[in-house]
Amino acid sequence: EGNLKRLQHCNFRPKEGGESAGGGRKPLTMTTPWSVCTRTPWKNYSCSVENMKLSDDVDLERIAKDTHGYVGADLAALCTEAALQCIREKMDVIDLEDETIDAEILNSMAVTNEHFQTALGSSNPSALRETALIVSPTRELAGQTEKVILAIGDFINVKAHACIGGKSIGEDIRKLEYGVHVVSGTPGRVFDMIKRRTLRTRAIKLLVLDESDEMLSRGFKDQIYDVYRYLPPELQVVLIFATLPHEILEMTNKFMTDPVRILVKRDELTLEGIKQFFVAVEREEWKFDTLCDLYDTLTITQAVIFCNTKRK
């Protein structure tokens, strides 16, 4: 509701006294790229949106919902960018040497819903900063965490990104520069993004170390400590683990103050009705043929096969 009122205040339709969106008579600055204006590449131009208007297809209520978490300055910047999207489309008919825009061209300009959606896609509002960092031991787990967060936050406009090895560093940089709420990643790539100053840690309020015992067993201890050193001191930390080795207790003492321990009662597993056996395979390359022999011999309706490498 607050965003809707701000957007209505930022309406592009002229108000009494000549006031308008984007700060009234205050000019807006745009940069025309080389592809738009080859005569004066990358030259700055100023223009006023004083007489620009909104198209009938603009749904301010929907935009207000899409801008959950934006502050007033962010909404003003969004309106400015939407107006510039409209102006850029008319660059081929605007005389850049003239001090004013022709009235006929100006009257044909209307900021549409598409302009707003394009502006939303490239916006990086103040509130859209990394507020939660989730570190996982494997790429697969980090990617799965990202998908779950996106699914849960789909209707409240929560943005997440997974920083993992095997993916383009350029894509990570682009996503983080646009802004996300939650970053999920592996220790190495997360620390790399922090060192590049692409992952901004100042606004992070929550650190989750998922399967922290597994990360320690994989030798990620130093990288975890390196990441932690860049985080704010008032950080909330969550450690999730299945076992309780000495290293976890040590990490708890270093990262936490008076932590709350939530211990889940171990379920007693029963093997009633389950037959177990193993086959001694002397050579690695014989394993697949042995598996095929088992399928030919046994009646198997469903099965889960565990492998220790992706190639297998």
DODREN-490962 format. One record per residue (C-alpha): x, y, z. Coordinates in pm, whole numbers, padded with zeros to 5 digits, always signed. Last residue first. Layout:
N
XYZ;...
***
This chain:
312
+03011-04331-01305;+03131-03999-01443;+02965-03811-01159;+03181-03993-00902;+03113-04197-00586;+02811-04378-00724;+02490-04478-00546;+02224-04679-00729;+01864-04640-00615;+01630-04917-00721;+01271-04984-00819;+01102-05295-00957;+01392-05538-00920;+01340-05911-00970;+01688-06054-00934;+01908-06251-01178;+01920-06026-01485;+01947-05713-01271;+02225-05875-01068;+02414-05964-01387;+02390-05600-01501;+02542-05486-01171;+02827-05735-01214;+02892-05598-01563;+02907-05246-01417;+03144-05344-01138;+03397-05533-01353;+03596-05220-01445;+03688-05160-01081;+03848-05501-01032;+03805-05760-00755;+03432-05741-00713;+03316-05892-00383;+02939-05905-00399;+02735-05790-00102;+02423-05907+00073;+02134-05765+00266;+01781-05887+00313;+01526-05649+00457;+01215-05783+00631;+01314-05627+00962;+01610-05395+00924;+01498-05143+01183;+01640-04794+01223;+01616-04621+01558;+01559-04253+01490;+01809-04018+01650;+01644-03744+01852;+01702-03405+01693;+01923-03163+01882;+01846-02793+01865;+02127-02603+02037;+02074-02234+02109;+02403-02046+02091;+02533-01830+02377;+02763-01629+02148;+02850-01787+01814;+03123-01796+01549;+03432-01892+01748;+03271-02122+02006;+03053-02291+01744;+03356-02343+01520;+03538-02525+01802;+03233-02739+01871;+03212-02823+01502;+03583-02910+01493;+03538-03156+01782;+03296-03365+01577;+02919-03348+01624;+02747-03540+01347;+02447-03453+01131;+02521-03082+01099;+02349-02748+01049;+02519-02436+01183;+02316-02114+01187;+02488-01779+01242;+02329-01439+01309;+02567-01155+01219;+02626-00856+01447;+03001-00868+01367;+02949-00806+00992;+03100-01064+00752;+03445-01052+00591;+03612-01268+00856;+03343-01535+00811;+03442-01596+00449;+03805-01661+00547;+03694-01890+00833;+03486-02094+00588;+03779-02107+00345;+04014-02233+00617;+03774-02508+00725;+03693-02631+00374;+03892-02955+00410;+03624-03199+00295;+03565-03322+00652;+03503-02963+00760;+03246-02915+00485;+03072-03238+00585;+03047-03122+00947;+02899-02794+00824;+02617-02973+00645;+02465-02631+00573;+02654-02332+00711;+02389-02059+00728;+02497-01697+00765;+02232-01433+00835;+02243-01052+00848;+02437-00973+00532;+02422-00599+00464;+02799-00534+00470;+02886-00851+00279;+02877-00729-00078;+02943-01014-00321;+03109-00845-00618;+03403-00721-00415;+03628-00956-00618;+03746-01100-00286;+03384-01163-00185;+03307-01336-00516;+03611-01561-00469;+03504-01641-00112;+03163-01753-00240;+03324-01957-00519;+03549-02148-00279;+03299-02200+00004;+03017-02337-00214;+02712-02126-00281;+02371-01990-00195;+02320-01614-00199;+01990-01474-00076;+01832-01132-00133;+01968-01064-00480;+02108-00759-00656;+02170-00657-01016;+02544-00660-00937;+02511-01007-00785;+02345-01147-01097;+02602-00994-01334;+02899-01109-01125;+02767-01464-01102;+02701-01471-01478;+03055-01350-01545;+03191-01624-01320;+03021-01874-01550;+02916-02196-01380;+03133-02502-01305;+03201-02380-00954;+02908-02246-00757;+02752-01910-00675;+02379-01989-00656;+02142-01694-00686;+01833-01582-00500;+01562-01320-00550;+01258-01297-00325;+00959-01138-00501;+00700-01233-00238;+00514-01482-00457;+00821-01674-00575;+00987-01680-00234;+00928-02047-00156;+01011-02163-00509;+01315-01934-00539;+01440-02050-00199;+01395-02417-00293;+01576-02370-00625;+01871-02194-00458;+01902-02471-00199;+01914-02732-00476;+02196-02542-00644;+02394-02526-00320;+02335-02898-00261;+02450-02989-00612;+02756-02767-00596;+02874-02939-00280;+02976-02841+00076;+02706-02576+00130;+02723-02208+00227;+02403-02006+00270;+02437-01627+00280;+02142-01409+00377;+02086-01034+00344;+02240-00979+00001;+02110-00643-00105;+01781-00552-00267;+01673-00292-00012;+01871-00018-00187;+01719-00102-00522;+01911-00262-00810;+01686-00226-01112;+01758-00401-01443;+01454-00628-01460;+01232-00366-01298;+01322-00115-01571;+01226-00366-01840;+00897-00433-01657;+00830-00060-01629;+00892-00004-02000;+00666-00297-02082;+00390-00143-01868;+00405+00163-02090;+00551+00513-02052;+00380+00727-02312;+00556+00936-02575;+00351+01045-02875;+00289+01385-02718;+00664+01444-02694;+00714+01361-03061;+00441+01606-03164;+00575+01871-02923;+00929+01853-03067;+01185+01796-02792;+01369+02104-02671;+01731+02226-02684;+01780+02103-03040;+02110+01934-03132;+01980+01592-03028;+01696+01610-03278;+01471+01326-03164;+01347+01090-03438;+01606+00810-03395;+01611+00853-03016;+01242+00770-02987;+01286+00422-02835;+01545+00567-02596;+01281+00806-02460;+01050+00523-02353;+01329+00334-02176;+01432+00666-02018;+01085+00702-01870;+01104+00350-01721;+01448+00435-01579;+01316+00750-01412;+01016+00567-01270;+01250+00303-01121;+01478+00573-00979;+01178+00733-00807;+01077+00391-00675;+01428+00332-00536;+01430+00675-00369;+01102+00593-00195;+01219+00258-00062;+01179-00080-00232;+01105-00388-00020;+00808-00505-00227;+00851-00356-00574;+00655-00624-00760;+00352-00558-00539;+00361-00184-00617;+00404-00270-00986;+00083-00472-00971;-00106-00186-00807;+00039+00061-01057;-00098-00134-01353;+00026+00045-01666;-00187-00054-01968;-00342+00294-02001;-00003+00443-02089;+00153+00688-01848;+00235+01047-01941;+00537+01259-02024;+00502+01636-01996;+00759+01703-01721;+00986+01415-01821;+01276+01659-01860;+01584+01586-02069;+01958+01598-02018;+02210+01450-02260;+02544+01282-02193;+02771+01186-02483;+02865+00820-02520;+02910+00849-02897;+02829+01187-03054;+02747+01126-03418;+02691+00753-03369;+02376+00805-03162;+02186+00490-03080;+02453+00221-03127;+02713+00443-02959;+02509+00460-02639;+02300+00761-02539;+02350+00841-02170;+02054+00983-01982;+02023+01259-01725;+01683+01360-01589;+01599+01726-01547;+01435+01854-01224;+01107+02006-01326;+00907+01769-01105;+01123+01512-00922;+01080+01194-01125;+00713+01243-01182;+00552+01578-01251;+00488+01925-01111;+00366+02186-01359;+00162+02391-01115;-00127+02150-01116;-00010+01800-01193;+00140+01665-01515;+00091+01290-01574;+00411+01099-01499;+00281+00957-01173;+00551+00958-00903;+00293+01039-00633;+00090+00743-00758;+00405+00534-00731;+00458+00651-00372;+00096+00571-00281;+00130+00225-00438;+00457+00165-00252;+00288+00236+00081;+00000+00000+00000;
***
